[in-house]
């Protein structure tokens, strides 16, 4: 039990260190926020050491965050709800880049005054 607590504390400290490092580099990015909450590479990518540039499948995102409808409910109060798209079920990685700055795919056609987090 003590080893489990120590391991959890070390993982949390490593996650916070990575998040601080990412903030210094212009982040934190989505992956850093997931690590700070205890997720591992394998949690999202399905493998311990993902290939550089590998993308996370939308099914992995929805396994933790719920359906498209549930995600849209969480952002329903926003001026423009990015998770309630007229394009239907857009892949999460269209906006959320994991290890890079996110983009608002909607702005490919529109000009909304907002930045994704």
Backbone as JSON Lines, residues from 0, in Angstrom:
{"i":0,"aa":"X","n":[0.83,-1.2,0.0],"ca":[0.0,0.0,0.0],"c":[0.87,1.26,0.0]}
{"i":1,"aa":"X","n":[1.94,1.24,0.82],"ca":[2.83,2.4,0.89],"c":[3.54,2.61,-0.44]}
{"i":2,"aa":"X","n":[3.95,1.5,-1.08],"ca":[4.62,1.58,-2.38],"c":[3.68,2.18,-3.43]}
{"i":3,"aa":"X","n":[2.41,1.82,-3.37],"ca":[1.42,2.34,-4.3],"c":[1.28,3.86,-4.13]}
{"i":4,"aa":"X","n":[1.23,4.33,-2.89],"ca":[1.12,5.76,-2.62],"c":[2.37,6.51,-3.07]}
{"i":5,"aa":"X","n":[3.53,5.91,-2.84],"ca":[4.79,6.53,-3.25],"c":[4.85,6.63,-4.78]}
{"i":6,"aa":"X","n":[4.45,5.56,-5.45],"ca":[4.44,5.56,-6.91],"c":[3.49,6.63,-7.43]}
{"i":7,"aa":"X","n":[2.31,6.73,-6.85],"ca":[1.34,7.75,-7.27],"c":[1.89,9.15,-7.06]}
{"i":8,"aa":"X","n":[2.56,9.36,-5.93],"ca":[3.14,10.68,-5.64],"c":[4.24,11.02,-6.63]}
{"i":9,"aa":"X","n":[5.07,10.04,-6.97],"ca":[6.14,10.27,-7.94],"c":[5.59,10.57,-9.33]}
{"i":10,"aa":"X","n":[4.54,9.85,-9.73],"ca":[3.91,10.1,-11.02],"c":[3.29,11.49,-11.07]}
{"i":11,"aa":"X","n":[2.64,11.89,-9.97],"ca":[2.04,13.22,-9.91],"c":[3.12,14.3,-9.99]}
{"i":12,"aa":"X","n":[4.23,14.09,-9.27],"ca":[5.32,15.07,-9.32],"c":[5.92,15.15,-10.72]}
{"i":13,"aa":"X","n":[6.07,14.01,-11.37],"ca":[6.6,14.01,-12.74],"c":[5.65,14.72,-13.68]}
{"i":14,"aa":"X","n":[4.36,14.5,-13.49],"ca":[3.35,15.18,-14.32],"c":[3.39,16.68,-14.13]}
{"i":15,"aa":"X","n":[3.53,17.12,-12.9],"ca":[3.61,18.56,-12.63],"c":[4.88,19.16,-13.21]}
{"i":16,"aa":"X","n":[5.97,18.42,-13.14],"ca":[7.23,18.9,-13.72],"c":[7.11,19.03,-15.23]}
{"i":17,"aa":"X","n":[6.48,18.05,-15.87],"ca":[6.28,18.12,-17.32],"c":[5.36,19.29,-17.68]}
{"i":18,"aa":"X","n":[4.32,19.5,-16.89],"ca":[3.41,20.62,-17.16],"c":[4.13,21.95,-17.02]}
{"i":19,"aa":"X","n":[4.98,22.08,-16.01],"ca":[5.74,23.32,-15.83],"c":[6.7,23.54,-16.99]}
{"i":20,"aa":"X","n":[7.32,22.47,-17.44],"ca":[8.24,22.55,-18.58],"c":[7.47,22.95,-19.84]}
{"i":21,"aa":"X","n":[6.29,22.41,-20.04],"ca":[5.49,22.74,-21.21],"c":[5.03,24.19,-21.18]}
{"i":22,"aa":"X","n":[4.67,24.69,-19.99],"ca":[4.24,26.08,-19.87],"c":[5.39,27.01,-20.25]}
{"i":23,"aa":"X","n":[6.6,26.65,-19.87],"ca":[7.77,27.46,-20.22],"c":[7.99,27.46,-21.72]}
{"i":24,"aa":"X","n":[7.56,26.39,-22.39],"ca":[7.74,26.27,-23.84],"c":[6.5,26.75,-24.61]}
{"i":25,"aa":"X","n":[5.53,27.36,-23.94],"ca":[4.34,27.86,-24.62],"c":[3.09,27.06,-24.34]}
{"i":26,"aa":"X","n":[3.18,26.01,-23.55],"ca":[2.04,25.15,-23.23],"c":[1.28,25.68,-22.04]}
{"i":27,"aa":"X","n":[0.61,24.93,-21.22],"ca":[0.64,23.48,-21.3],"c":[-0.23,22.97,-22.45]}
{"i":28,"aa":"X","n":[0.2,21.88,-22.99],"ca":[-0.55,21.26,-24.06],"c":[-1.49,20.21,-23.48]}
{"i":29,"aa":"X","n":[-2.36,19.72,-24.29],"ca":[-3.36,18.76,-23.85],"c":[-2.71,17.54,-23.2]}
{"i":30,"aa":"X","n":[-1.65,17.02,-23.78],"ca":[-0.99,15.85,-23.21],"c":[-0.46,16.14,-21.81]}
{"i":31,"aa":"X","n":[0.07,17.33,-21.61],"ca":[0.6,17.7,-20.29],"c":[-0.51,17.74,-19.26]}
{"i":32,"aa":"X","n":[-1.66,18.25,-19.65],"ca":[-2.79,18.31,-18.72],"c":[-3.27,16.9,-18.37]}
{"i":33,"aa":"X","n":[-3.22,15.98,-19.35],"ca":[-3.6,14.6,-19.07],"c":[-2.6,13.93,-18.13]}
{"i":34,"aa":"X","n":[-1.31,14.15,-18.36],"ca":[-0.27,13.57,-17.49],"c":[-0.42,14.1,-16.07]}
{"i":35,"aa":"X","n":[-0.72,15.38,-15.93],"ca":[-0.88,15.97,-14.6],"c":[-2.05,15.34,-13.85]}
{"i":36,"aa":"X","n":[-2.96,14.72,-14.58],"ca":[-4.11,14.05,-13.96],"c":[-3.91,12.54,-13.84]}
{"i":37,"aa":"X","n":[-2.67,12.08,-14.12],"ca":[-2.35,10.67,-13.92],"c":[-2.42,9.81,-15.16]}
{"i":38,"aa":"X","n":[-2.73,10.36,-16.33],"ca":[-2.77,9.57,-17.56],"c":[-1.35,9.28,-18.03]}
{"i":39,"aa":"X","n":[-1.2,8.2,-18.75],"ca":[0.09,7.83,-19.33],"c":[-0.03,7.89,-20.85]}
{"i":40,"aa":"X","n":[1.08,7.74,-21.55],"ca":[1.04,7.68,-23.02],"c":[0.09,6.57,-23.46]}
{"i":41,"aa":"X","n":[0.19,5.43,-22.77],"ca":[-0.63,4.27,-23.11],"c":[-2.12,4.54,-22.92]}
{"i":42,"aa":"X","n":[-2.47,5.4,-21.96],"ca":[-3.88,5.72,-21.72],"c":[-4.56,6.22,-22.98]}
{"i":43,"aa":"X","n":[-3.87,7.05,-23.73],"ca":[-4.46,7.66,-24.93],"c":[-4.02,6.97,-26.22]}
{"i":44,"aa":"X","n":[-2.73,6.65,-26.32],"ca":[-2.2,6.08,-27.57],"c":[-2.38,4.57,-27.67]}
{"i":45,"aa":"X","n":[-2.59,3.9,-26.52],"ca":[-2.76,2.46,-26.53],"c":[-1.47,1.67,-26.47]}
{"i":46,"aa":"X","n":[-0.33,2.36,-26.52],"ca":[0.98,1.7,-26.41],"c":[1.86,2.53,-25.47]}
{"i":47,"aa":"X","n":[2.83,1.87,-24.82],"ca":[3.68,2.58,-23.86],"c":[4.57,3.61,-24.53]}
{"i":48,"aa":"X","n":[5.08,3.3,-25.73],"ca":[5.96,4.22,-26.43],"c":[5.4,4.45,-27.84]}
{"i":49,"aa":"X","n":[4.53,5.46,-27.97],"ca":[3.94,5.71,-29.29],"c":[4.96,6.25,-30.28]}
{"i":50,"aa":"X","n":[4.72,5.98,-31.54],"ca":[5.6,6.49,-32.6],"c":[5.45,8.01,-32.66]}
{"i":51,"aa":"X","n":[6.53,8.73,-32.93],"ca":[6.43,10.19,-33.05],"c":[5.38,10.57,-34.09]}
{"i":52,"aa":"X","n":[4.53,11.51,-33.71],"ca":[3.48,11.98,-34.61],"c":[2.25,11.11,-34.67]}
{"i":53,"aa":"X","n":[2.22,10.02,-33.89],"ca":[1.04,9.15,-33.93],"c":[-0.15,9.88,-33.33]}
{"i":54,"aa":"X","n":[-1.31,9.63,-33.88],"ca":[-2.52,10.31,-33.43],"c":[-3.35,9.4,-32.54]}
{"i":55,"aa":"X","n":[-4.09,10.04,-31.67],"ca":[-5.0,9.32,-30.79],"c":[-6.33,9.16,-31.52]}
{"i":56,"aa":"X","n":[-6.9,7.98,-31.44],"ca":[-8.2,7.75,-32.08],"c":[-9.3,8.38,-31.24]}
{"i":57,"aa":"X","n":[-10.29,8.92,-31.91],"ca":[-11.42,9.57,-31.25],"c":[-12.08,8.63,-30.25]}
{"i":58,"aa":"X","n":[-12.12,7.34,-30.55],"ca":[-12.74,6.38,-29.64],"c":[-12.06,6.39,-28.27]}
{"i":59,"aa":"X","n":[-10.73,6.61,-28.25],"ca":[-9.99,6.69,-26.99],"c":[-10.44,7.91,-26.19]}
{"i":60,"aa":"X","n":[-10.61,9.04,-26.88],"ca":[-11.06,10.27,-26.2],"c":[-12.44,10.06,-25.6]}
{"i":61,"aa":"X","n":[-13.35,9.5,-26.41],"ca":[-14.73,9.32,-25.96],"c":[-14.86,8.28,-24.86]}
{"i":62,"aa":"X","n":[-13.91,7.34,-24.79],"ca":[-13.95,6.33,-23.73],"c":[-13.86,6.98,-22.35]}
{"i":63,"aa":"X","n":[-13.11,8.09,-22.25],"ca":[-12.98,8.8,-20.97],"c":[-13.94,9.98,-20.86]}
{"i":64,"aa":"X","n":[-14.09,10.72,-21.95],"ca":[-14.85,11.97,-21.9],"c":[-16.33,11.81,-22.22]}
{"i":65,"aa":"X","n":[-16.75,10.65,-22.67],"ca":[-18.15,10.4,-22.96],"c":[-18.48,10.66,-24.42]}
{"i":66,"aa":"X","n":[-19.75,10.64,-24.74],"ca":[-20.21,10.81,-26.11],"c":[-20.0,12.25,-26.59]}
{"i":67,"aa":"X","n":[-20.16,12.44,-27.9],"ca":[-20.1,13.8,-28.46],"c":[-21.12,14.7,-27.77]}
{"i":68,"aa":"X","n":[-22.3,14.16,-27.53],"ca":[-23.35,14.94,-26.88],"c":[-22.93,15.37,-25.47]}
{"i":69,"aa":"X","n":[-22.31,14.47,-24.73],"ca":[-21.87,14.78,-23.36],"c":[-20.78,15.86,-23.38]}
{"i":70,"aa":"X","n":[-19.85,15.75,-24.31],"ca":[-18.79,16.76,-24.42],"c":[-19.4,18.11,-24.8]}
{"i":71,"aa":"X","n":[-20.36,18.11,-25.73],"ca":[-21.02,19.35,-26.16],"c":[-21.78,19.99,-24.99]}
{"i":72,"aa":"X","n":[-22.35,19.19,-24.11],"ca":[-23.05,19.73,-22.94],"c":[-22.09,20.48,-22.03]}
{"i":73,"aa":"X","n":[-20.86,19.99,-21.91],"ca":[-19.88,20.63,-21.03],"c":[-19.47,22.01,-21.53]}
{"i":74,"aa":"X","n":[-19.58,22.25,-22.83],"ca":[-19.19,23.54,-23.4],"c":[-20.4,24.3,-23.95]}
{"i":75,"aa":"X","n":[-21.59,23.92,-23.52],"ca":[-22.82,24.53,-24.04],"c":[-22.94,26.02,-23.72]}
{"i":76,"aa":"X","n":[-22.34,26.49,-22.65],"ca":[-22.46,27.9,-22.26],"c":[-21.54,28.82,-23.06]}
{"i":77,"aa":"X","n":[-20.67,28.26,-23.87],"ca":[-19.77,29.09,-24.66],"c":[-20.55,29.83,-25.75]}
{"i":78,"aa":"X","n":[-20.02,31.0,-26.13],"ca":[-20.67,31.82,-27.16],"c":[-20.9,31.0,-28.44]}
{"i":79,"aa":"X","n":[-19.9,30.25,-28.83],"ca":[-19.99,29.33,-29.96],"c":[-19.49,28.0,-29.43]}
{"i":80,"aa":"X","n":[-20.34,27.0,-29.43],"ca":[-19.97,25.71,-28.85],"c":[-19.16,24.91,-29.88]}
{"i":81,"aa":"X","n":[-17.85,24.78,-29.67],"ca":[-17.02,24.07,-30.64],"c":[-17.29,22.57,-30.71]}
{"i":82,"aa":"X","n":[-17.98,22.04,-29.72],"ca":[-18.27,20.6,-29.7],"c":[-19.67,20.28,-30.22]}
{"i":83,"aa":"X","n":[-20.35,21.26,-30.76],"ca":[-21.68,21.07,-31.35],"c":[-21.61,21.58,-32.78]}
{"i":84,"aa":"X","n":[-20.93,20.82,-33.61],"ca":[-20.61,21.26,-34.98],"c":[-21.69,20.88,-35.98]}
{"i":85,"aa":"X","n":[-21.93,21.76,-36.92],"ca":[-22.85,21.45,-38.02],"c":[-22.24,20.41,-38.95]}
{"i":86,"aa":"X","n":[-20.96,20.1,-38.75],"ca":[-20.29,19.07,-39.55],"c":[-20.5,17.67,-38.97]}
{"i":87,"aa":"X","n":[-21.17,17.59,-37.84],"ca":[-21.41,16.29,-37.22],"c":[-20.3,15.91,-36.25]}
{"i":88,"aa":"X","n":[-19.97,14.64,-36.23],"ca":[-18.98,14.13,-35.29],"c":[-17.57,14.29,-35.86]}
{"i":89,"aa":"X","n":[-16.97,15.43,-35.55],"ca":[-15.62,15.76,-36.02],"c":[-14.6,15.05,-35.13]}
{"i":90,"aa":"X","n":[-13.52,14.54,-35.72],"ca":[-12.47,13.89,-34.94],"c":[-11.91,14.89,-33.93]}
{"i":91,"aa":"X","n":[-11.67,14.43,-32.72],"ca":[-11.14,15.29,-31.65],"c":[-9.81,15.93,-32.06]}
{"i":92,"aa":"X","n":[-8.99,15.16,-32.8],"ca":[-7.66,15.64,-33.19],"c":[-7.71,16.72,-34.28]}
{"i":93,"aa":"X","n":[-8.9,17.03,-34.78],"ca":[-9.0,18.14,-35.73],"c":[-8.66,19.46,-35.04]}
{"i":94,"aa":"X","n":[-8.93,19.55,-33.75],"ca":[-8.61,20.76,-32.96],"c":[-7.57,20.48,-31.89]}
{"i":95,"aa":"X","n":[-7.74,19.38,-31.17],"ca":[-6.87,19.03,-30.05],"c":[-5.65,18.3,-30.58]}
{"i":96,"aa":"X","n":[-4.47,18.89,-30.4],"ca":[-3.24,18.36,-31.0],"c":[-2.35,17.6,-30.03]}
{"i":97,"aa":"X","n":[-2.72,17.48,-28.79],"ca":[-1.95,16.68,-27.84],"c":[-0.64,17.3,-27.4]}
{"i":98,"aa":"X","n":[0.36,17.25,-28.26],"ca":[1.7,17.74,-27.93],"c":[2.02,19.05,-28.63]}
{"i":99,"aa":"X","n":[1.02,19.68,-29.19],"ca":[1.18,20.96,-29.88],"c":[0.05,21.88,-29.47]}
{"i":100,"aa":"X","n":[0.18,23.13,-29.85],"ca":[-0.87,24.11,-29.58],"c":[-2.14,23.7,-30.32]}
{"i":101,"aa":"X","n":[-3.3,23.77,-29.66],"ca":[-4.54,23.41,-30.34],"c":[-4.91,24.46,-31.39]}
{"i":102,"aa":"X","n":[-5.79,24.05,-32.29],"ca":[-6.3,24.96,-33.32],"c":[-7.82,24.89,-33.28]}
{"i":103,"aa":"X","n":[-8.46,25.94,-33.73],"ca":[-9.92,25.93,-33.84],"c":[-10.25,25.67,-35.3]}
{"i":104,"aa":"X","n":[-10.54,24.42,-35.62],"ca":[-10.81,24.01,-36.98],"c":[-11.93,24.84,-37.61]}
{"i":105,"aa":"X","n":[-12.88,25.27,-36.81],"ca":[-14.0,26.07,-37.31],"c":[-13.51,27.32,-38.04]}
{"i":106,"aa":"X","n":[-12.36,27.84,-37.6],"ca":[-11.83,29.06,-38.21],"c":[-11.22,28.82,-39.59]}
{"i":107,"aa":"X","n":[-11.24,27.59,-40.08],"ca":[-10.85,27.34,-41.46],"c":[-11.86,27.98,-42.4]}
{"i":108,"aa":"X","n":[-13.11,28.05,-41.97],"ca":[-14.17,28.66,-42.79],"c":[-14.76,29.92,-42.14]}
{"i":109,"aa":"X","n":[-14.81,29.93,-40.82],"ca":[-15.4,31.04,-40.06],"c":[-14.29,31.87,-39.42]}
{"i":110,"aa":"X","n":[-14.67,32.92,-38.74],"ca":[-13.71,33.72,-37.96],"c":[-14.31,33.97,-36.58]}
{"i":111,"aa":"X","n":[-14.23,32.95,-35.73],"ca":[-14.72,33.09,-34.37],"c":[-13.62,33.7,-33.51]}
{"i":112,"aa":"X","n":[-14.01,34.59,-32.61],"ca":[-13.04,35.26,-31.73],"c":[-12.88,34.44,-30.46]}
{"i":113,"aa":"X","n":[-12.18,33.32,-30.57],"ca":[-11.93,32.48,-29.41],"c":[-10.75,31.58,-29.71]}
{"i":114,"aa":"X","n":[-10.08,31.16,-28.67],"ca":[-8.96,30.23,-28.79],"c":[-9.29,28.99,-27.97]}
{"i":115,"aa":"X","n":[-9.08,27.82,-28.55],"ca":[-9.31,26.59,-27.77],"c":[-8.26,26.44,-26.68]}
{"i":116,"aa":"X","n":[-8.61,25.72,-25.64],"ca":[-7.67,25.45,-24.53],"c":[-7.29,24.01,-24.54]}
